[in-house]
Amino acid sequence: MFPEGISIEPDVWDVRFSAPTDFTAGVGLVLHAAAWTDVDGAEDDPQGAADVNIGGTSNVAALGVPVVYFSTDYVFDGRKREPYVESDAPNPISAYGRTKLLGEAAAGDQAWIVRSSWLYGPTGHNFVRTMLRVGAELDEVAVVDDQRGCPTYVTHLAQAIPSVMELPYGVYHVAGGGDCTWAEFAEAIFAEAGIDCHVRGIPSSEYATPVERPVYSVLRSEKGAPELPPWREGLRECLEALGLH
């Protein structure tokens, strides 16, 4: 997708600080994925989250080149009961959501703001990998069944970015096709992976967390953003990458 691109790790550039002087030469585009994504942790340390999600984005924008900024469904409050589109007014209900929304503004005028949701992939810390681990250890798991969103396979999202960049700068919603609750997602993970583990759906009120999450955060585009494959197709591809499908 970006054959000449390079991945910059935090030990090379911590985005909380200005870019190293020897880094800026030859940079023509930044896919800005560096972020504080610990939702509960952001509530405990909102300044730390802001340093990364707002200050870090400002430092990226200061390079003076186009930016793809990855944002989140958490910029919305979840009170809507039909898909959120780009013209809907954001109203974040968490420190994480507020810092990501302010990060959108910090990305500047040369930016594609790509809002996505419920990201997962074969690496890193995400819901799919967590469910695979606990499902192998337990006979039953309790999973929230009253929050609805769009699980998004990171490979599908990455594949869509060149198409987003053919559009004018602005905000775009790009998320997995279809929607489900977290409990339905967990059931699909176990079914596709062949894991015998029962999912017990619970309300958000029974899930111990200090931060309120959007109850409904399905994202769709009214601006011609690329449509991703159905989320269950992404799940199958992710499990295949893990050797489990």
Secondary structure, 3 states (H helix, E strand, C coil): CCCCCCCCCCCCCCCCCCCCCCCCCCCCCEEECCCCCCHHHHHHCHHHHHHHHHHHHHHHHCCCCCEEEEEEHHHCCCCCCCCECCCCCCCCCCHHHHHHHHHHHHCCCCEEEEEECCEECCCCCCHHHHHHHHHHHCCEEEEECCCEECCEEHHHHHHHHHHHCCCCCEEEECCCECCEEHHHHHHHHHHHHCCCCEEEEECHHHCCCCCCCCCECCECCCCCCCCCCEHHHHHHHHHHHCCCC
